[in-house]
């Protein structure tokens, strides 16, 4: 009977349930290890670290092995920045594994490890480190959660490049659990993520953020932006945006990119494109004299010149130098709605900075530029001097950059390329360019805009040793009740330098400053940021 029972059992194990027991033996005789990949870093144009994967201690517990949860919690709370009651609640779990505190400082992790508390362990965990602080380039870089899942910005936009692929190893093990020397059955190597190289210049970004923050604080503005672009390449070297917290009144960098997403009516900075369009079409010359009365009727509306004028007659150049609304309207009448709308669109207004199907950043706005056939009444006049059109700061920067670049529009660029495991830079795709002005017209505009800073509304943007070209813009903001607000303005300055050999284009925008005149509040910020940028790039002064 004993032999019969044993024989039956052998038949069951070796014949009837052969596959079941073979699989059980396989599981008991092999082990699998997941090999974690490292997320790629985000670098600036000089390969300085902006975001990188790090390893921080994480405190964990096996509650079954914790003999006194409340005493253990009290001891841990003396080191960790967590309330003892919170820790005790976690230790009271019936699970085999719980987190006590994730990604603590190395000092706190070492202190817990040295305590040697029963049921408490410390292990390394991947984390994301921002060497310049979490607020630096906050909107552009974005963030990740504690598990390194991307939440926004470059972290999310380029996650396919930054993410690696985890590896796996399956090996036979001895009864003790140790891998056998020749027992590897499967090995899938780790593929670490590539690094992304941005066009950002760390020092320039820092200065831009500091300057616009101080300006917003000083003027009680709601927020502000600064964009710095390299003229010939279109590289965005600084992209700073700050806002005032409604509850705390604190001014700090925002978590998105308003330079790409928030459209505003530009005001007088748009006059440059009306003048440039008239020059390009051969409808005027820089020295042609125009009658510019203090009041002018267009489409049954009387327009009043908002600024004092040196005389009742002004040349085309002086119309821009002294920011004459009426002079600009009279030029727009010559141009016509169809041609002005076409020209503004060629400068990049009413369209995405990349292609119409591929925004440069998530949520990028096209702004508002209606088709010419939809213009009614005073639209030609108001759009000519920057009302009735909405643009973004990056569109404004790229448009002024086209004037600086001798009439060639260069698509703004945020990424230089990526760096893989071989350490070589893989350049990003080339960026499209297009000619929007003849070289002659662009150089005429460079001269006129330099005069704006020398003797016109932009004097506070001047920089010793360098010729600066640019234009102020002070625009009433639309009112929620219709029409325009009488006490809410957008103040801006757009320009480039050195004026006769441009290297940089810089745009400054302030949202609802208490002193709204752009010549007073925006132009000095331009000068501060641009002067530092010239030093960083070692641009020699004018002869």
VEXDREN-2710 file (C-alpha; in Angstrom, 1 decimal):
% VEXDREN-2710
k/r/px/py/pz
1/UNK/0.0/0.0/0.0
2/UNK/2.9/2.3/0.8
3/UNK/4.6/1.6/-2.5
4/UNK/1.3/2.0/-4.3
5/UNK/0.7/5.4/-2.7
6/UNK/4.2/6.6/-3.4
7/UNK/3.8/5.4/-7.1
8/UNK/0.5/7.2/-7.4
9/UNK/2.1/10.4/-6.1
10/UNK/5.0/10.1/-8.5
11/UNK/2.6/9.7/-11.4
12/UNK/0.7/12.8/-10.3
13/UNK/3.9/14.9/-9.9
14/UNK/5.8/13.6/-12.9
15/UNK/3.0/13.0/-15.4
16/UNK/-0.4/14.4/-14.6
17/UNK/0.7/17.7/-13.0
18/UNK/4.1/17.9/-14.6
19/UNK/3.8/21.4/-16.0
20/UNK/2.5/22.8/-12.7
21/UNK/5.4/21.5/-10.7
22/UNK/7.9/22.4/-13.3
23/UNK/6.7/26.0/-13.2
24/UNK/6.8/26.0/-9.4
25/UNK/10.4/24.8/-9.5
26/UNK/11.2/27.4/-12.1
27/UNK/9.9/30.2/-9.8
28/UNK/11.7/28.8/-6.8
29/UNK/15.0/28.4/-8.6
30/UNK/15.1/31.7/-10.5
31/UNK/14.9/35.4/-9.5
32/UNK/14.2/38.6/-11.5
33/UNK/15.7/42.0/-10.9
34/UNK/14.4/45.3/-12.4
35/UNK/17.3/47.6/-13.5
36/UNK/16.2/51.2/-13.2
37/UNK/17.1/53.6/-15.9
38/UNK/18.2/57.2/-15.2
39/UNK/16.2/60.1/-16.6
40/UNK/18.2/62.4/-18.8
41/UNK/19.4/65.8/-17.7
42/UNK/18.3/69.2/-19.0
43/UNK/21.2/71.5/-19.8
44/UNK/21.7/75.1/-20.8
45/UNK/23.5/76.2/-24.0
46/UNK/26.8/75.9/-22.2
47/UNK/26.0/72.4/-20.9
48/UNK/25.4/73.6/-17.4
49/UNK/22.9/71.5/-15.4
50/UNK/19.4/72.9/-15.1
51/UNK/17.7/69.6/-14.0
52/UNK/19.3/66.3/-13.3
53/UNK/18.5/62.9/-11.7
54/UNK/19.9/62.4/-8.2
55/UNK/19.7/59.8/-5.5
56/UNK/18.2/60.7/-2.1
57/UNK/17.5/58.6/1.0
58/UNK/14.0/57.3/1.5
59/UNK/12.9/56.1/5.0
60/UNK/10.7/53.0/4.9
61/UNK/9.2/50.6/7.4
62/UNK/7.9/47.0/7.8
63/UNK/5.2/47.7/10.4
64/UNK/5.2/44.0/11.5
65/UNK/8.7/44.4/12.9
66/UNK/8.1/47.7/14.7
67/UNK/7.6/46.8/18.4
68/UNK/6.5/50.2/19.7
69/UNK/5.0/52.4/16.9
70/UNK/4.5/55.5/19.1
71/UNK/8.0/55.4/20.6
72/UNK/9.5/54.8/17.2
73/UNK/7.5/57.6/15.7
74/UNK/8.7/60.0/18.4
75/UNK/12.3/59.2/17.7
76/UNK/11.9/59.5/13.9
77/UNK/10.0/62.8/14.3
78/UNK/13.0/64.3/16.1
79/UNK/15.0/63.9/12.9
80/UNK/12.5/64.1/10.1
81/UNK/10.3/67.1/9.4
82/UNK/7.1/65.1/10.0
83/UNK/4.7/65.2/12.9
84/UNK/5.0/62.1/15.2
85/UNK/1.3/61.3/15.0
86/UNK/1.6/61.1/11.2
87/UNK/4.5/58.7/11.5
88/UNK/2.7/56.6/14.1
89/UNK/-0.3/56.3/11.9
90/UNK/1.9/55.0/9.1
91/UNK/3.6/52.5/11.4
92/UNK/0.2/51.2/12.5
93/UNK/-0.5/49.8/9.0
94/UNK/-1.0/46.1/8.5
95/UNK/1.0/46.2/5.3
96/UNK/4.5/44.7/4.9
97/UNK/6.0/47.9/3.4
98/UNK/5.1/51.6/4.0
99/UNK/7.0/54.9/3.3
100/UNK/7.8/56.9/6.3
101/UNK/9.5/59.8/4.5
102/UNK/10.5/60.0/0.9
103/UNK/13.5/61.7/-0.6
104/UNK/14.8/63.3/2.6
105/UNK/18.2/65.1/2.9
106/UNK/21.3/62.9/3.0
107/UNK/22.0/64.1/6.5
108/UNK/18.6/63.0/7.7
109/UNK/18.9/59.7/6.0
110/UNK/22.2/59.0/7.6
111/UNK/20.8/60.0/11.0
112/UNK/17.9/57.5/10.7
113/UNK/20.3/54.8/9.5
114/UNK/22.5/55.3/12.5
115/UNK/19.5/54.8/14.9
116/UNK/19.2/51.2/13.8
117/UNK/15.5/51.1/14.8
118/UNK/13.7/47.8/14.5
119/UNK/11.6/47.6/11.3
120/UNK/12.9/50.9/9.9
121/UNK/15.1/51.0/6.8
122/UNK/16.7/53.5/4.5
123/UNK/17.3/53.1/0.8
124/UNK/18.3/55.3/-2.1
125/UNK/15.6/56.6/-4.4
126/UNK/15.8/58.5/-7.7
127/UNK/14.8/62.1/-7.4
128/UNK/15.0/65.3/-9.6
129/UNK/17.4/68.0/-8.7
130/UNK/17.3/71.6/-9.8
131/UNK/20.8/73.1/-9.0
132/UNK/19.6/76.7/-9.5
133/UNK/16.5/76.3/-7.3
134/UNK/12.9/75.3/-8.1
135/UNK/11.9/78.8/-9.2
136/UNK/14.6/79.2/-11.8
137/UNK/13.2/79.1/-15.3
138/UNK/10.2/77.5/-13.7
139/UNK/7.8/77.8/-16.6
140/UNK/10.3/76.7/-19.2
141/UNK/11.8/73.7/-17.3
142/UNK/8.6/72.5/-15.8
143/UNK/8.7/69.9/-13.0
144/UNK/8.3/66.2/-12.1
145/UNK/6.4/64.6/-9.3
146/UNK/8.2/62.6/-6.6
147/UNK/8.1/59.5/-8.9
148/UNK/9.7/61.6/-11.7
149/UNK/6.5/61.7/-13.8
150/UNK/6.7/64.9/-15.8
151/UNK/4.1/67.6/-14.9
152/UNK/4.9/70.3/-17.5
153/UNK/7.4/72.4/-19.3
154/UNK/10.5/70.9/-20.9
155/UNK/10.2/67.9/-18.6
156/UNK/6.9/66.9/-20.2
157/UNK/7.5/68.3/-23.7
158/UNK/10.7/66.3/-24.2
159/UNK/9.9/63.3/-22.0
160/UNK/10.3/60.8/-24.9
161/UNK/14.0/62.0/-25.1
162/UNK/14.6/62.3/-21.4
163/UNK/13.0/58.9/-20.4
164/UNK/15.1/55.9/-20.5
165/UNK/14.1/52.2/-20.7
166/UNK/14.4/50.0/-17.6
167/UNK/16.4/46.8/-17.9
168/UNK/15.8/43.3/-16.5
169/UNK/17.8/40.4/-15.4
170/UNK/16.6/36.8/-14.8
171/UNK/19.0/34.4/-13.2
172/UNK/19.0/31.0/-11.4
173/UNK/19.6/31.2/-7.7
174/UNK/20.9/28.8/-5.1
175/UNK/18.7/27.7/-2.1
176/UNK/20.2/30.6/-0.1
177/UNK/18.9/33.1/-2.7
178/UNK/22.4/33.9/-4.1
179/UNK/22.7/34.1/-7.9
180/UNK/24.6/31.2/-9.4
181/UNK/27.8/32.2/-11.3
182/UNK/26.6/30.9/-14.6
183/UNK/22.9/31.1/-14.0
184/UNK/21.9/34.2/-16.0
185/UNK/19.0/33.3/-18.3
186/UNK/17.9/36.7/-19.5
187/UNK/19.6/40.1/-19.5
188/UNK/18.0/43.2/-20.9
189/UNK/20.3/46.1/-20.5
190/UNK/19.3/49.5/-19.2
191/UNK/18.9/52.3/-21.7
192/UNK/19.4/55.6/-19.9
193/UNK/17.6/58.8/-21.1
194/UNK/19.3/61.3/-23.4
195/UNK/20.1/64.9/-22.2
196/UNK/18.2/67.8/-23.7
197/UNK/20.3/70.9/-24.4
198/UNK/18.2/74.2/-24.4
199/UNK/19.2/77.5/-25.9
200/UNK/18.9/79.1/-22.5
201/UNK/21.8/81.0/-21.0
202/UNK/21.8/80.5/-17.3
203/UNK/23.4/83.8/-16.2
204/UNK/21.2/85.8/-18.7
205/UNK/18.1/84.0/-17.4
206/UNK/19.0/84.8/-13.8
207/UNK/19.5/88.6/-14.6
208/UNK/16.2/88.7/-16.6
209/UNK/14.3/87.1/-13.8
210/UNK/15.8/89.4/-11.2
211/UNK/15.3/92.6/-13.3
212/UNK/11.6/91.9/-14.2
213/UNK/10.8/90.8/-10.6
214/UNK/12.3/94.1/-9.2
215/UNK/10.3/96.1/-11.8
216/UNK/7.1/94.4/-11.0
217/UNK/7.6/95.1/-7.3
218/UNK/8.6/98.7/-7.9
219/UNK/5.6/99.5/-10.1
220/UNK/3.0/97.4/-8.3
221/UNK/2.4/95.6/-11.6
222/UNK/0.4/92.3/-11.8
223/UNK/3.3/90.6/-13.6
224/UNK/5.9/91.0/-16.3
225/UNK/8.0/89.2/-19.0
226/UNK/11.4/89.5/-20.6
227/UNK/12.6/87.6/-23.7
228/UNK/16.2/87.7/-25.0
229/UNK/16.8/86.3/-28.4
230/UNK/20.1/85.9/-30.4
231/UNK/19.6/87.8/-33.7
232/UNK/21.1/85.5/-36.3
233/UNK/20.1/82.1/-34.8
234/UNK/16.8/82.9/-33.2
235/UNK/18.0/81.2/-30.0
236/UNK/15.9/82.2/-27.0
237/UNK/18.6/82.9/-24.4
238/UNK/16.3/84.1/-21.6
239/UNK/12.6/83.6/-21.1
240/UNK/11.6/85.2/-17.8
241/UNK/8.0/85.6/-16.5
242/UNK/6.8/86.6/-13.0
243/UNK/3.5/87.3/-11.5
244/UNK/2.2/88.8/-8.2
245/UNK/0.3/86.4/-5.9
246/UNK/-3.2/87.8/-5.2
247/UNK/-3.2/86.5/-1.7
248/UNK/0.3/87.0/-0.5
249/UNK/1.4/89.8/-2.8
250/UNK/4.6/87.8/-3.4
251/UNK/6.3/88.2/-6.8
252/UNK/7.8/85.0/-8.2
253/UNK/8.3/83.1/-11.5
254/UNK/5.2/81.5/-12.9
255/UNK/4.8/77.8/-13.7
256/UNK/3.9/78.3/-17.3
257/UNK/5.2/80.4/-20.3
258/UNK/3.0/83.5/-20.7
259/UNK/5.5/84.8/-23.4
260/UNK/4.1/82.0/-25.6
261/UNK/0.5/81.6/-24.2
262/UNK/-0.7/85.1/-23.2
263/UNK/-1.7/87.5/-25.9
264/UNK/-2.0/91.3/-25.3
265/UNK/-2.7/94.4/-27.3
266/UNK/0.8/95.9/-28.0
267/UNK/0.1/99.6/-28.5
268/UNK/2.8/101.7/-30.1
269/UNK/5.5/99.0/-30.4
270/UNK/3.3/97.9/-33.4
271/UNK/3.8/101.2/-35.2
272/UNK/7.2/100.0/-36.4
273/UNK/5.6/97.4/-38.6
274/UNK/3.2/99.9/-40.1
275/UNK/6.0/102.2/-41.0
276/UNK/8.1/99.3/-42.3
277/UNK/5.2/98.2/-44.5
278/UNK/4.9/101.6/-46.0
279/UNK/8.6/101.9/-46.7
280/UNK/8.7/98.4/-48.2
281/UNK/5.8/99.1/-50.5
282/UNK/7.5/102.3/-51.7
283/UNK/4.6/104.4/-50.4
284/UNK/6.8/106.8/-48.4
285/UNK/10.5/107.5/-47.6
286/UNK/12.1/108.2/-44.3
287/UNK/12.3/111.9/-45.1
288/UNK/8.9/112.5/-46.6
289/UNK/7.0/115.2/-44.6
290/UNK/3.5/114.6/-43.5
291/UNK/0.9/116.9/-42.0
292/UNK/0.1/115.6/-38.5
293/UNK/-2.5/117.7/-36.9
294/UNK/-3.5/117.3/-33.2
295/UNK/-6.8/115.8/-34.3
296/UNK/-7.7/113.7/-37.3
297/UNK/-11.0/112.1/-38.4
298/UNK/-11.0/108.6/-39.8
299/UNK/-14.2/106.5/-40.4
300/UNK/-16.3/109.1/-38.6
301/UNK/-14.2/109.0/-35.4
302/UNK/-11.9/111.8/-34.3
303/UNK/-8.5/110.6/-33.1
304/UNK/-6.6/112.9/-30.8
305/UNK/-2.8/112.8/-30.7
306/UNK/-1.9/111.5/-27.2
307/UNK/1.7/112.8/-27.2
308/UNK/3.1/116.2/-27.7
309/UNK/4.7/116.8/-31.1
310/UNK/7.6/119.1/-32.1
311/UNK/5.5/120.6/-35.0
312/UNK/2.4/120.1/-37.1
313/UNK/4.5/118.5/-39.8
314/UNK/6.6/115.4/-39.3
315/UNK/8.8/113.2/-41.5
316/UNK/8.1/109.5/-41.7
317/UNK/11.0/108.9/-39.4
318/UNK/9.7/111.4/-36.9
319/UNK/6.3/109.8/-36.9
320/UNK/7.9/106.8/-35.3
321/UNK/10.5/108.7/-33.2
322/UNK/7.8/110.7/-31.5
323/UNK/5.2/107.9/-31.7
324/UNK/2.5/109.8/-33.6
325/UNK/-0.8/108.0/-33.8
326/UNK/-2.1/110.3/-36.5
327/UNK/1.0/110.1/-38.6
328/UNK/0.7/106.3/-38.4
329/UNK/-3.0/106.3/-39.3
330/UNK/-2.2/108.4/-42.4
331/UNK/0.5/105.9/-43.5
332/UNK/-2.0/103.1/-42.9
333/UNK/-4.5/104.8/-45.2
334/UNK/-2.0/104.6/-48.0
335/UNK/-1.2/100.9/-47.3
336/UNK/-4.8/99.7/-47.0
337/UNK/-6.2/96.9/-44.9
338/UNK/-5.3/94.0/-47.2
339/UNK/-1.6/94.8/-47.5
340/UNK/-1.2/95.8/-43.8
341/UNK/-2.8/92.5/-42.7
342/UNK/-0.6/90.5/-45.1
343/UNK/2.5/92.3/-43.8
344/UNK/1.6/91.8/-40.2
345/UNK/1.0/88.1/-40.8
346/UNK/4.4/87.8/-42.5
347/UNK/6.0/89.3/-39.4
348/UNK/4.5/86.3/-37.5
349/UNK/1.3/87.8/-36.0
350/UNK/-1.8/85.7/-35.9
351/UNK/0.2/82.5/-36.3
352/UNK/2.3/80.1/-34.3
353/UNK/6.0/80.8/-34.1
354/UNK/6.8/77.3/-35.5
355/UNK/4.4/75.8/-38.0
356/UNK/0.6/76.2/-37.7
357/UNK/0.3/72.5/-36.8
358/UNK/3.1/72.4/-34.3
359/UNK/3.2/74.9/-31.4
360/UNK/6.7/75.5/-30.0
361/UNK/5.3/75.1/-26.5
362/UNK/2.1/73.5/-25.3
363/UNK/-0.7/76.1/-25.2
364/UNK/1.1/78.5/-27.5
365/UNK/-1.3/81.2/-28.7
366/UNK/-1.6/82.5/-32.2
367/UNK/-2.8/85.9/-30.9
368/UNK/-5.6/87.7/-32.7
369/UNK/-5.2/89.1/-36.2
370/UNK/-8.4/89.0/-38.1
371/UNK/-8.6/88.6/-41.9
372/UNK/-8.6/92.0/-43.7
373/UNK/-12.2/91.4/-45.1
374/UNK/-13.4/91.3/-41.4
375/UNK/-11.9/94.8/-40.6
376/UNK/-14.6/97.4/-40.1
377/UNK/-14.9/101.1/-39.3
378/UNK/-11.8/102.3/-37.4
379/UNK/-9.9/98.9/-37.5
380/UNK/-7.4/100.0/-40.1
381/UNK/-6.5/103.0/-38.0
382/UNK/-6.4/101.3/-34.6
383/UNK/-4.5/98.2/-35.8
384/UNK/-1.9/100.5/-37.4
385/UNK/-1.0/101.8/-34.0
386/UNK/-1.4/98.6/-32.0
387/UNK/-5.0/98.3/-30.8
388/UNK/-7.5/95.8/-32.1
389/UNK/-4.7/93.2/-32.5
390/UNK/-3.4/90.8/-29.9
391/UNK/0.1/89.3/-29.9
392/UNK/2.4/87.3/-27.6
393/UNK/5.8/88.5/-26.3
394/UNK/7.6/85.8/-28.3
395/UNK/5.8/87.0/-31.5
396/UNK/6.9/90.6/-30.8
397/UNK/10.4/89.5/-30.2
398/UNK/10.7/87.5/-33.4
399/UNK/9.1/90.4/-35.4
400/UNK/11.6/93.0/-34.1
401/UNK/14.3/90.4/-34.6
402/UNK/13.4/90.3/-38.3
403/UNK/14.1/94.0/-38.6
404/UNK/17.4/93.5/-36.7
405/UNK/18.3/90.6/-38.9
406/UNK/18.3/92.7/-42.1
407/UNK/14.7/91.7/-43.0
408/UNK/15.0/87.9/-42.5
409/UNK/12.5/86.3/-40.0
410/UNK/14.1/83.6/-37.9
411/UNK/11.9/81.2/-36.1
412/UNK/12.5/81.4/-32.3
413/UNK/14.4/78.3/-31.1
414/UNK/14.4/76.8/-27.6
415/UNK/16.3/73.5/-28.2
416/UNK/19.9/73.1/-29.5
417/UNK/19.7/69.3/-29.5
418/UNK/20.3/66.2/-27.4
419/UNK/23.2/64.4/-26.0
420/UNK/23.2/60.6/-26.0
421/UNK/25.3/57.9/-24.3
422/UNK/28.2/58.7/-26.7
423/UNK/28.5/62.2/-25.3
424/UNK/28.0/63.9/-28.7
425/UNK/25.5/66.6/-29.4
426/UNK/22.8/65.6/-31.8
427/UNK/21.6/69.0/-33.3
428/UNK/17.9/69.7/-33.4
429/UNK/16.3/70.1/-36.8
430/UNK/17.2/73.3/-38.6
431/UNK/14.7/76.2/-38.1
432/UNK/12.8/77.8/-41.0
433/UNK/13.5/81.4/-42.0
434/UNK/11.8/83.8/-44.4
435/UNK/12.4/87.2/-45.8
436/UNK/9.8/89.8/-44.7
437/UNK/11.6/93.0/-45.6
438/UNK/14.2/93.9/-48.1
439/UNK/17.7/94.6/-46.7
440/UNK/17.3/98.3/-47.6
441/UNK/14.0/98.7/-45.7
442/UNK/15.3/96.8/-42.7
443/UNK/18.4/99.0/-42.5
444/UNK/16.2/102.1/-42.8
445/UNK/14.1/100.9/-39.9
446/UNK/17.3/100.1/-37.9
447/UNK/18.3/103.8/-38.3
448/UNK/14.9/105.1/-37.4
449/UNK/14.5/102.9/-34.3
450/UNK/18.0/104.0/-33.2
451/UNK/16.8/107.6/-33.4
452/UNK/13.8/106.6/-31.2
453/UNK/16.3/105.8/-28.4
454/UNK/18.6/108.7/-29.1
455/UNK/16.0/111.5/-29.2
456/UNK/12.5/110.0/-29.0
457/UNK/10.4/108.1/-26.5
458/UNK/13.0/105.4/-25.8
459/UNK/15.8/107.5/-24.2
460/UNK/15.8/105.5/-21.0
461/UNK/16.7/102.4/-23.0
462/UNK/20.1/103.9/-23.9
463/UNK/23.3/102.1/-22.9
464/UNK/26.7/103.8/-22.7
465/UNK/29.0/102.7/-25.5
466/UNK/26.4/101.1/-27.6
467/UNK/23.8/102.3/-30.1
468/UNK/20.4/100.9/-29.2
469/UNK/17.3/100.7/-31.4
470/UNK/13.8/100.1/-30.1
471/UNK/10.3/101.4/-29.5
472/UNK/8.1/101.9/-26.5
473/UNK/4.5/100.7/-26.3
474/UNK/1.8/101.8/-23.9
475/UNK/-1.6/100.2/-24.6
476/UNK/-4.9/100.5/-22.8
477/UNK/-6.2/97.1/-21.8
478/UNK/-9.7/96.0/-23.0
479/UNK/-12.3/96.3/-20.3
480/UNK/-14.6/93.4/-19.4
481/UNK/-17.5/95.7/-19.7
482/UNK/-16.6/96.7/-23.3
483/UNK/-14.3/99.4/-24.7
484/UNK/-11.0/100.1/-23.0
485/UNK/-10.0/100.6/-19.4
486/UNK/-9.0/104.0/-18.3
487/UNK/-6.6/102.8/-15.6
488/UNK/-5.2/99.4/-16.8
489/UNK/-2.3/99.4/-19.3
490/UNK/0.2/97.1/-20.8
491/UNK/3.6/98.7/-21.0
492/UNK/6.3/97.3/-23.2
493/UNK/9.7/98.0/-24.9
494/UNK/11.0/96.1/-27.9
495/UNK/14.4/96.6/-29.4
496/UNK/17.8/95.3/-30.5
497/UNK/21.5/96.2/-30.2
498/UNK/24.0/97.2/-31.3
499/UNK/21.7/99.0/-33.7
500/UNK/24.1/98.9/-36.7
501/UNK/25.3/95.3/-36.1
502/UNK/22.6/93.6/-34.1
503/UNK/23.5/90.7/-31.8
504/UNK/20.5/90.6/-29.5
505/UNK/16.8/91.4/-29.6
506/UNK/15.1/92.0/-26.2
507/UNK/11.4/92.5/-25.3
508/UNK/10.1/93.7/-21.9
509/UNK/6.4/93.6/-21.0
510/UNK/4.8/94.9/-17.8
511/UNK/1.1/94.1/-17.0
512/UNK/-0.8/96.9/-15.3
513/UNK/2.0/98.9/-13.7
514/UNK/0.9/101.9/-11.6
515/UNK/3.2/104.2/-13.7
516/UNK/2.1/103.0/-17.1
517/UNK/4.3/105.0/-19.4
518/UNK/6.5/102.4/-21.1
519/UNK/9.3/105.0/-21.5
520/UNK/9.6/105.2/-17.7
521/UNK/8.9/101.6/-16.6
522/UNK/9.8/99.2/-19.4
523/UNK/12.7/100.9/-21.2
524/UNK/15.0/100.9/-18.1
525/UNK/14.4/97.1/-17.6
526/UNK/15.4/96.6/-21.3
527/UNK/18.6/98.6/-20.7
528/UNK/19.5/96.6/-17.5
529/UNK/19.0/93.2/-19.1
530/UNK/20.6/94.1/-22.5
531/UNK/23.7/95.7/-20.9
532/UNK/24.4/92.5/-18.9
533/UNK/23.7/90.3/-22.0
534/UNK/26.3/92.3/-24.0
535/UNK/28.9/91.8/-21.3
536/UNK/28.1/88.1/-21.1
537/UNK/28.5/87.7/-24.9
538/UNK/31.6/90.0/-24.9
539/UNK/30.1/92.2/-27.6
540/UNK/32.6/95.1/-28.2
541/UNK/31.3/98.7/-27.8
542/UNK/30.7/100.9/-30.8
543/UNK/33.7/102.5/-32.3
END
